[in-house]
Amino acid sequence: MYRLIEEINRNHGVTVIMVSHDPHAAAHEATSVLHLDNRQLFYGSSADYRKSEIGKRFLGGESR
């Protein structure tokens, strides 16, 4: 599914906004991540998300 969305975005210039409860998918498939968790907020690139404290917590320490 992610490849199809990426292809539509690339070939047709369509902006895609996706809501997911899977932080791993967001961290690896999205260009930008908005993460809301109770009173904590992160917005930035997926690379910065993986390095952030909130990202590390939700990704289990993963920082690739």
PDB file with SEQRES, HELIX, SHEET and CRYST1 records, atoms N, CA, C and O in Angstrom:
SEQRES   1 A   64  MET TYR ARG LEU ILE GLU GLU ILE ASN ARG ASN HIS GLY          
SEQRES   2 A   64  VAL THR VAL ILE MET VAL SER HIS ASP PRO HIS ALA ALA          
SEQRES   3 A   64  ALA HIS GLU ALA THR SER VAL LEU HIS LEU ASP ASN ARG          
SEQRES   4 A   64  GLN LEU PHE TYR GLY SER SER ALA ASP TYR ARG LYS SER          
SEQRES   5 A   64  GLU ILE GLY LYS ARG PHE LEU GLY GLY GLU SER ARG              
HELIX    1 AA1 TYR A    2  HIS A   12  1                                  11    
HELIX    2 AA2 PRO A   23  GLU A   29  1                                   7    
HELIX    3 AA3 SER A   46  LYS A   51  1                                   6    
HELIX    4 AA4 GLU A   53  LEU A   59  1                                   7    
SHEET    1 AA1 2 SER A  32  ASP A  37  0                                        
SHEET    2 AA1 2 GLN A  40  SER A  45 -1                                        
CRYST1    1.000    1.000    1.000  90.00  90.00  90.00 P 1           1          
ATOM      1  N   MET A   1       0.817  -1.180   0.000  1.00  0.00           N  
ATOM      2  CA  MET A   1       0.000   0.000   0.000  1.00  0.00           C  
ATOM      3  C   MET A   1       0.872   1.259   0.000  1.00  0.00           C  
ATOM      4  O   MET A   1       0.580   2.219  -0.713  1.00  0.00           O  
ATOM      5  N   TYR A   2       1.950   1.250   0.808  1.00  0.00           N  
ATOM      6  CA  TYR A   2       2.808   2.431   0.873  1.00  0.00           C  
ATOM      7  C   TYR A   2       3.460   2.726  -0.477  1.00  0.00           C  
ATOM      8  O   TYR A   2       3.633   3.887  -0.846  1.00  0.00           O  
ATOM      9  N   ARG A   3       3.816   1.683  -1.202  1.00  0.00           N  
ATOM     10  CA  ARG A   3       4.437   1.885  -2.524  1.00  0.00           C  
ATOM     11  C   ARG A   3       3.443   2.528  -3.495  1.00  0.00           C  
ATOM     12  O   ARG A   3       3.817   3.393  -4.288  1.00  0.00           O  
ATOM     13  N   LEU A   4       2.195   2.110  -3.433  1.00  0.00           N  
ATOM     14  CA  LEU A   4       1.165   2.694  -4.288  1.00  0.00           C  
ATOM     15  C   LEU A   4       0.973   4.171  -3.955  1.00  0.00           C  
ATOM     16  O   LEU A   4       0.884   5.002  -4.859  1.00  0.00           O  
ATOM     17  N   ILE A   5       0.909   4.498  -2.682  1.00  0.00           N  
ATOM     18  CA  ILE A   5       0.759   5.899  -2.269  1.00  0.00           C  
ATOM     19  C   ILE A   5       1.962   6.713  -2.728  1.00  0.00           C  
ATOM     20  O   ILE A   5       1.803   7.832  -3.217  1.00  0.00           O  
ATOM     21  N   GLU A   6       3.161   6.160  -2.574  1.00  0.00           N  
ATOM     22  CA  GLU A   6       4.377   6.843  -3.020  1.00  0.00           C  
ATOM     23  C   GLU A   6       4.351   7.072  -4.533  1.00  0.00           C  
ATOM     24  O   GLU A   6       4.740   8.139  -5.008  1.00  0.00           O  
ATOM     25  N   GLU A   7       3.899   6.083  -5.278  1.00  0.00           N  
ATOM     26  CA  GLU A   7       3.815   6.202  -6.735  1.00  0.00           C  
ATOM     27  C   GLU A   7       2.807   7.279  -7.144  1.00  0.00           C  
ATOM     28  O   GLU A   7       3.083   8.070  -8.046  1.00  0.00           O  
ATOM     29  N   ILE A   8       1.667   7.315  -6.504  1.00  0.00           N  
ATOM     30  CA  ILE A   8       0.659   8.343  -6.793  1.00  0.00           C  
ATOM     31  C   ILE A   8       1.225   9.720  -6.485  1.00  0.00           C  
ATOM     32  O   ILE A   8       1.046  10.659  -7.261  1.00  0.00           O  
ATOM     33  N   ASN A   9       1.906   9.840  -5.356  1.00  0.00           N  
ATOM     34  CA  ASN A   9       2.521  11.116  -4.978  1.00  0.00           C  
ATOM     35  C   ASN A   9       3.548  11.546  -6.013  1.00  0.00           C  
ATOM     36  O   ASN A   9       3.538  12.696  -6.455  1.00  0.00           O  
ATOM     37  N   ARG A  10       4.415  10.658  -6.396  1.00  0.00           N  
ATOM     38  CA  ARG A  10       5.499  10.973  -7.332  1.00  0.00           C  
ATOM     39  C   ARG A  10       4.968  11.257  -8.738  1.00  0.00           C  
ATOM     40  O   ARG A  10       5.379  12.233  -9.364  1.00  0.00           O  
ATOM     41  N   ASN A  11       4.073  10.428  -9.233  1.00  0.00           N  
ATOM     42  CA  ASN A  11       3.623  10.549 -10.622  1.00  0.00           C  
ATOM     43  C   ASN A  11       2.565  11.620 -10.850  1.00  0.00           C  
ATOM     44  O   ASN A  11       2.441  12.153 -11.952  1.00  0.00           O  
ATOM     45  N   HIS A  12       1.802  11.934  -9.806  1.00  0.00           N  
ATOM     46  CA  HIS A  12       0.701  12.882  -9.977  1.00  0.00           C  
ATOM     47  C   HIS A  12       0.849  14.137  -9.128  1.00  0.00           C  
ATOM     48  O   HIS A  12       0.016  15.040  -9.202  1.00  0.00           O  
ATOM     49  N   GLY A  13       1.903  14.197  -8.323  1.00  0.00           N  
ATOM     50  CA  GLY A  13       2.141  15.371  -7.495  1.00  0.00           C  
ATOM     51  C   GLY A  13       1.085  15.593  -6.427  1.00  0.00           C  
ATOM     52  O   GLY A  13       0.835  16.726  -6.016  1.00  0.00           O  
ATOM     53  N   VAL A  14       0.469  14.511  -5.980  1.00  0.00           N  
ATOM     54  CA  VAL A  14      -0.595  14.593  -4.988  1.00  0.00           C  
ATOM     55  C   VAL A  14       0.021  14.557  -3.586  1.00  0.00           C  
ATOM     56  O   VAL A  14       0.845  13.692  -3.288  1.00  0.00           O  
ATOM     57  N   THR A  15      -0.378  15.490  -2.737  1.00  0.00           N  
ATOM     58  CA  THR A  15       0.039  15.472  -1.341  1.00  0.00           C  
ATOM     59  C   THR A  15      -0.840  14.484  -0.592  1.00  0.00           C  
ATOM     60  O   THR A  15      -2.062  14.495  -0.740  1.00  0.00           O  
ATOM     61  N   VAL A  16      -0.221  13.637   0.207  1.00  0.00           N  
ATOM     62  CA  VAL A  16      -0.946  12.608   0.943  1.00  0.00           C  
ATOM     63  C   VAL A  16      -0.803  12.874   2.438  1.00  0.00           C  
ATOM     64  O   VAL A  16       0.307  13.031   2.948  1.00  0.00           O  
ATOM     65  N   ILE A  17      -1.919  12.924   3.123  1.00  0.00           N  
ATOM     66  CA  ILE A  17      -1.934  13.026   4.581  1.00  0.00           C  
ATOM     67  C   ILE A  17      -2.494  11.713   5.094  1.00  0.00           C  
ATOM     68  O   ILE A  17      -3.611  11.324   4.752  1.00  0.00           O  
ATOM     69  N   MET A  18      -1.712  11.036   5.916  1.00  0.00           N  
ATOM     70  CA  MET A  18      -2.101   9.716   6.393  1.00  0.00           C  
ATOM     71  C   MET A  18      -2.117   9.707   7.917  1.00  0.00           C  
ATOM     72  O   MET A  18      -1.225  10.266   8.556  1.00  0.00           O  
ATOM     73  N   VAL A  19      -3.115   9.082   8.487  1.00  0.00           N  
ATOM     74  CA  VAL A  19      -3.202   8.901   9.934  1.00  0.00           C  
ATOM     75  C   VAL A  19      -2.887   7.440  10.222  1.00  0.00           C  
ATOM     76  O   VAL A  19      -3.455   6.538   9.606  1.00  0.00           O  
ATOM     77  N   SER A  20      -1.976   7.215  11.162  1.00  0.00           N  
ATOM     78  CA  SER A  20      -1.576   5.848  11.484  1.00  0.00           C  
ATOM     79  C   SER A  20      -1.305   5.719  12.974  1.00  0.00           C  
ATOM     80  O   SER A  20      -0.875   6.668  13.631  1.00  0.00           O  
ATOM     81  N   HIS A  21      -1.563   4.535  13.488  1.00  0.00           N  
ATOM     82  CA  HIS A  21      -1.204   4.228  14.867  1.00  0.00           C  
ATOM     83  C   HIS A  21       0.056   3.369  14.886  1.00  0.00           C  
ATOM     84  O   HIS A  21       0.384   2.761  15.905  1.00  0.00           O  
ATOM     85  N   ASP A  22       0.753   3.321  13.764  1.00  0.00           N  
ATOM     86  CA  ASP A  22       1.985   2.541  13.638  1.00  0.00           C  
ATOM     87  C   ASP A  22       3.167   3.494  13.492  1.00  0.00           C  
ATOM     88  O   ASP A  22       3.452   3.939  12.381  1.00  0.00           O  
ATOM     89  N   PRO A  23       3.869   3.822  14.591  1.00  0.00           N  
ATOM     90  CA  PRO A  23       4.977   4.773  14.501  1.00  0.00           C  
ATOM     91  C   PRO A  23       6.122   4.269  13.632  1.00  0.00           C  
ATOM     92  O   PRO A  23       6.858   5.075  13.062  1.00  0.00           O  
ATOM     93  N   HIS A  24       6.287   2.950  13.517  1.00  0.00           N  
ATOM     94  CA  HIS A  24       7.349   2.414  12.664  1.00  0.00           C  
ATOM     95  C   HIS A  24       7.081   2.738  11.198  1.00  0.00           C  
ATOM     96  O   HIS A  24       7.990   3.136  10.470  1.00  0.00           O  
ATOM     97  N   ALA A  25       5.851   2.571  10.773  1.00  0.00           N  
ATOM     98  CA  ALA A  25       5.494   2.901   9.388  1.00  0.00           C  
ATOM     99  C   ALA A  25       5.685   4.385   9.136  1.00  0.00           C  
ATOM    100  O   ALA A  25       6.235   4.778   8.108  1.00  0.00           O  
ATOM    101  N   ALA A  26       5.235   5.205  10.065  1.00  0.00           N  
ATOM    102  CA  ALA A  26       5.383   6.654   9.903  1.00  0.00           C  
ATOM    103  C   ALA A  26       6.850   7.038   9.818  1.00  0.00           C  
ATOM    104  O   ALA A  26       7.226   7.864   8.987  1.00  0.00           O  
ATOM    105  N   ALA A  27       7.677   6.454  10.661  1.00  0.00           N  
ATOM    106  CA  ALA A  27       9.097   6.802  10.696  1.00  0.00           C  
ATOM    107  C   ALA A  27       9.825   6.400   9.423  1.00  0.00           C  
ATOM    108  O   ALA A  27      10.812   7.033   9.050  1.00  0.00           O  
ATOM    109  N   HIS A  28       9.353   5.360   8.757  1.00  0.00           N  
ATOM    110  CA  HIS A  28      10.054   4.860   7.575  1.00  0.00           C  
ATOM    111  C   HIS A  28       9.415   5.254   6.253  1.00  0.00           C  
ATOM    112  O   HIS A  28      10.096   5.265   5.228  1.00  0.00           O  
ATOM    113  N   GLU A  29       8.146   5.573   6.247  1.00  0.00           N  
ATOM    114  CA  GLU A  29       7.456   5.848   4.990  1.00  0.00           C  
ATOM    115  C   GLU A  29       7.141   7.320   4.766  1.00  0.00           C  
ATOM    116  O   GLU A  29       6.981   7.749   3.623  1.00  0.00           O  
ATOM    117  N   ALA A  30       7.052   8.094   5.830  1.00  0.00           N  
ATOM    118  CA  ALA A  30       6.617   9.488   5.706  1.00  0.00           C  
ATOM    119  C   ALA A  30       7.792  10.430   5.481  1.00  0.00           C  
ATOM    120  O   ALA A  30       8.920  10.151   5.889  1.00  0.00           O  
ATOM    121  N   THR A  31       7.509  11.536   4.832  1.00  0.00           N  
ATOM    122  CA  THR A  31       8.489  12.608   4.686  1.00  0.00           C  
ATOM    123  C   THR A  31       8.531  13.430   5.964  1.00  0.00           C  
ATOM    124  O   THR A  31       9.604  13.792   6.446  1.00  0.00           O  
ATOM    125  N   SER A  32       7.359  13.721   6.506  1.00  0.00           N  
ATOM    126  CA  SER A  32       7.223  14.480   7.751  1.00  0.00           C  
ATOM    127  C   SER A  32       6.336  13.703   8.709  1.00  0.00           C  
ATOM    128  O   SER A  32       5.441  12.968   8.293  1.00  0.00           O  
ATOM    129  N   VAL A  33       6.600  13.879  10.004  1.00  0.00           N  
ATOM    130  CA  VAL A  33       5.843  13.168  11.032  1.00  0.00           C  
ATOM    131  C   VAL A  33       5.275  14.178  12.021  1.00  0.00           C  
ATOM    132  O   VAL A  33       5.985  15.063  12.498  1.00  0.00           O  
ATOM    133  N   LEU A  34       3.990  14.037  12.321  1.00  0.00           N  
ATOM    134  CA  LEU A  34       3.349  14.762  13.414  1.00  0.00           C  
ATOM    135  C   LEU A  34       2.913  13.697  14.409  1.00  0.00           C  
ATOM    136  O   LEU A  34       2.049  12.875  14.101  1.00  0.00           O  
ATOM    137  N   HIS A  35       3.504  13.707  15.598  1.00  0.00           N  
ATOM    138  CA  HIS A  35       3.214  12.700  16.614  1.00  0.00           C  
ATOM    139  C   HIS A  35       2.608  13.411  17.811  1.00  0.00           C  
ATOM    140  O   HIS A  35       3.230  14.295  18.401  1.00  0.00           O  
ATOM    141  N   LEU A  36       1.391  13.019  18.164  1.00  0.00           N  
ATOM    142  CA  LEU A  36       0.700  13.574  19.325  1.00  0.00           C  
ATOM    143  C   LEU A  36       0.554  12.468  20.356  1.00  0.00           C  
ATOM    144  O   LEU A  36       0.027  11.397  20.053  1.00  0.00           O  
ATOM    145  N   ASP A  37       1.019  12.723  21.574  1.00  0.00           N  
ATOM    146  CA  ASP A  37       0.918  11.737  22.645  1.00  0.00           C  
ATOM    147  C   ASP A  37       0.623  12.472  23.938  1.00  0.00           C  
ATOM    148  O   ASP A  37       1.504  13.099  24.526  1.00  0.00           O  
ATOM    149  N   ASN A  38      -0.615  12.390  24.371  1.00  0.00           N  
ATOM    150  CA  ASN A  38      -1.052  13.137  25.549  1.00  0.00           C  
ATOM    151  C   ASN A  38      -0.656  14.602  25.399  1.00  0.00           C  
ATOM    152  O   ASN A  38      -1.222  15.303  24.560  1.00  0.00           O  
ATOM    153  N   ARG A  39       0.288  15.074  26.178  1.00  0.00           N  
ATOM    154  CA  ARG A  39       0.690  16.482  26.106  1.00  0.00           C  
ATOM    155  C   ARG A  39       2.005  16.668  25.358  1.00  0.00           C  
ATOM    156  O   ARG A  39       2.535  17.778  25.322  1.00  0.00           O  
ATOM    157  N   GLN A  40       2.534  15.618  24.769  1.00  0.00           N  
ATOM    158  CA  GLN A  40       3.784  15.726  24.024  1.00  0.00           C  
ATOM    159  C   GLN A  40       3.489  15.807  22.538  1.00  0.00           C  
ATOM    160  O   GLN A  40       2.565  15.172  22.028  1.00  0.00           O  
ATOM    161  N   LEU A  41       4.298  16.602  21.858  1.00  0.00           N  
ATOM    162  CA  LEU A  41       4.104  16.844  20.436  1.00  0.00           C  
ATOM    163  C   LEU A  41       5.448  16.808  19.734  1.00  0.00           C  
ATOM    164  O   LEU A  41       6.434  17.343  20.241  1.00  0.00           O  
ATOM    165  N   PHE A  42       5.488  16.181  18.572  1.00  0.00           N  
ATOM    166  CA  PHE A  42       6.661  16.245  17.709  1.00  0.00           C  
ATOM    167  C   PHE A  42       6.172  16.528  16.305  1.00  0.00           C  
ATOM    168  O   PHE A  42       5.199  15.929  15.845  1.00  0.00           O  
ATOM    169  N   TYR A  43       6.847  17.443  15.620  1.00  0.00           N  
ATOM    170  CA  TYR A  43       6.612  17.659  14.195  1.00  0.00           C  
ATOM    171  C   TYR A  43       7.960  17.910  13.549  1.00  0.00           C  
ATOM    172  O   TYR A  43       8.714  18.780  13.984  1.00  0.00           O  
ATOM    173  N   GLY A  44       8.261  17.147  12.510  1.00  0.00           N  
ATOM    174  CA  GLY A  44       9.520  17.323  11.799  1.00  0.00           C  
ATOM    175  C   GLY A  44       9.721  16.207  10.795  1.00  0.00           C  
ATOM    176  O   GLY A  44       8.799  15.454  10.483  1.00  0.00           O  
ATOM    177  N   SER A  45      10.940  16.115  10.297  1.00  0.00           N  
ATOM    178  CA  SER A  45      11.251  15.081   9.308  1.00  0.00           C  
ATOM    179  C   SER A  45      11.233  13.706   9.973  1.00  0.00           C  
ATOM    180  O   SER A  45      11.359  13.590  11.192  1.00  0.00           O  
ATOM    181  N   SER A  46      11.075  12.678   9.163  1.00  0.00           N  
ATOM    182  CA  SER A  46      11.069  11.326   9.724  1.00  0.00           C  
ATOM    183  C   SER A  46      12.441  10.992  10.311  1.00  0.00           C  
ATOM    184  O   SER A  46      12.527  10.262  11.299  1.00  0.00           O  
ATOM    185  N   ALA A  47      13.516  11.517   9.712  1.00  0.00           N  
ATOM    186  CA  ALA A  47      14.862  11.292  10.258  1.00  0.00           C  
ATOM    187  C   ALA A  47      14.988  11.929  11.639  1.00  0.00           C  
ATOM    188  O   ALA A  47      15.526  11.314  12.560  1.00  0.00           O  
ATOM    189  N   ASP A  48      14.498  13.151  11.786  1.00  0.00           N  
ATOM    190  CA  ASP A  48      14.545  13.819  13.088  1.00  0.00           C  
ATOM    191  C   ASP A  48      13.643  13.124  14.097  1.00  0.00           C  
ATOM    192  O   ASP A  48      13.963  13.075  15.284  1.00  0.00           O  
ATOM    193  N   TYR A  49      12.525  12.589  13.640  1.00  0.00           N  
ATOM    194  CA  TYR A  49      11.627  11.850  14.533  1.00  0.00           C  
ATOM    195  C   TYR A  49      12.347  10.640  15.118  1.00  0.00           C  
ATOM    196  O   TYR A  49      12.266  10.388  16.320  1.00  0.00           O  
ATOM    197  N   ARG A  50      13.047   9.893  14.273  1.00  0.00           N  
ATOM    198  CA  ARG A  50      13.749   8.702  14.742  1.00  0.00           C  
ATOM    199  C   ARG A  50      14.825   9.044  15.771  1.00  0.00           C  
ATOM    200  O   ARG A  50      15.158   8.210  16.613  1.00  0.00           O  
ATOM    201  N   LYS A  51      15.375  10.263  15.714  1.00  0.00           N  
ATOM    202  CA  LYS A  51      16.420  10.696  16.658  1.00  0.00           C  
ATOM    203  C   LYS A  51      15.848  11.344  17.918  1.00  0.00           C  
ATOM    204  O   LYS A  51      16.555  11.476  18.918  1.00  0.00           O  
ATOM    205  N   SER A  52      14.590  11.744  17.882  1.00  0.00           N  
ATOM    206  CA  SER A  52      13.986  12.475  19.002  1.00  0.00           C  
ATOM    207  C   SER A  52      13.686  11.537  20.168  1.00  0.00           C  
ATOM    208  O   SER A  52      13.598  10.321  20.000  1.00  0.00           O  
ATOM    209  N   GLU A  53      13.530  12.128  21.353  1.00  0.00           N  
ATOM    210  CA  GLU A  53      13.201  11.330  22.538  1.00  0.00           C  
ATOM    211  C   GLU A  53      11.861  10.621  22.377  1.00  0.00           C  
ATOM    212  O   GLU A  53      11.749   9.435  22.688  1.00  0.00           O  
ATOM    213  N   ILE A  54      10.849  11.327  21.897  1.00  0.00           N  
ATOM    214  CA  ILE A  54       9.529  10.710  21.725  1.00  0.00           C  
ATOM    215  C   ILE A  54       9.591   9.610  20.666  1.00  0.00           C  
ATOM    216  O   ILE A  54       8.966   8.562  20.822  1.00  0.00           O  
ATOM    217  N   GLY A  55      10.335   9.843  19.603  1.00  0.00           N  
ATOM    218  CA  GLY A  55      10.489   8.829  18.566  1.00  0.00           C  
ATOM    219  C   GLY A  55      11.196   7.591  19.085  1.00  0.00           C  
ATOM    220  O   GLY A  55      10.757   6.469  18.833  1.00  0.00           O  
ATOM    221  N   LYS A  56      12.293   7.791  19.814  1.00  0.00           N  
ATOM    222  CA  LYS A  56      13.035   6.658  20.370  1.00  0.00           C  
ATOM    223  C   LYS A  56      12.163   5.852  21.327  1.00  0.00           C  
ATOM    224  O   LYS A  56      12.215   4.622  21.340  1.00  0.00           O  
ATOM    225  N   ARG A  57      11.364   6.554  22.126  1.00  0.00           N  
ATOM    226  CA  ARG A  57      10.502   5.858  23.079  1.00  0.00           C  
ATOM    227  C   ARG A  57       9.480   4.986  22.352  1.00  0.00           C  
ATOM    228  O   ARG A  57       9.257   3.838  22.735  1.00  0.00           O  
ATOM    229  N   PHE A  58       8.867   5.524  21.315  1.00  0.00           N  
ATOM    230  CA  PHE A  58       7.823   4.780  20.610  1.00  0.00           C  
ATOM    231  C   PHE A  58       8.388   3.758  19.637  1.00  0.00           C  
ATOM    232  O   PHE A  58       7.708   2.794  19.286  1.00  0.00           O  
ATOM    233  N   LEU A  59       9.625   3.960  19.199  1.00  0.00           N  
ATOM    234  CA  LEU A  59      10.237   3.016  18.271  1.00  0.00           C  
ATOM    235  C   LEU A  59      11.132   2.013  18.992  1.00  0.00           C  
ATOM    236  O   LEU A  59      11.805   1.207  18.350  1.00  0.00           O  
ATOM    237  N   GLY A  60      11.142   2.059  20.304  1.00  0.00           N  
ATOM    238  CA  GLY A  60      11.934   1.108  21.076  1.00  0.00           C  
ATOM    239  C   GLY A  60      13.428   1.344  20.981  1.00  0.00           C  
ATOM    240  O   GLY A  60      14.202   0.387  20.966  1.00  0.00           O  
ATOM    241  N   GLY A  61      13.850   2.601  20.915  1.00  0.00           N  
ATOM    242  CA  GLY A  61      15.273   2.926  20.861  1.00  0.00           C  
ATOM    243  C   GLY A  61      15.852   2.929  19.468  1.00  0.00           C  
ATOM    244  O   GLY A  61      17.024   3.262  19.289  1.00  0.00           O  
ATOM    245  N   GLU A  62      15.065   2.567  18.481  1.00  0.00           N  
ATOM    246  CA  GLU A  62      15.528   2.537  17.094  1.00  0.00           C  
ATOM    247  C   GLU A  62      15.865   3.949  16.633  1.00  0.00           C  
ATOM    248  O   GLU A  62      15.084   4.873  16.855  1.00  0.00           O  
ATOM    249  N   SER A  63      17.018   4.126  15.995  1.00  0.00           N  
ATOM    250  CA  SER A  63      17.389   5.457  15.519  1.00  0.00           C  
ATOM    251  C   SER A  63      18.055   5.411  14.154  1.00  0.00           C  
ATOM    252  O   SER A  63      18.901   6.252  13.848  1.00  0.00           O  
ATOM    253  N   ARG A  64      17.685   4.443  13.335  1.00  0.00           N  
ATOM    254  CA  ARG A  64      18.277   4.311  11.996  1.00  0.00           C  
ATOM    255  C   ARG A  64      17.927   5.466  11.109  1.00  0.00           C  
ATOM    256  O   ARG A  64      18.347   5.505   9.952  1.00  0.00           O  
TER     257      ARG A  64                                                      
END                                                                             
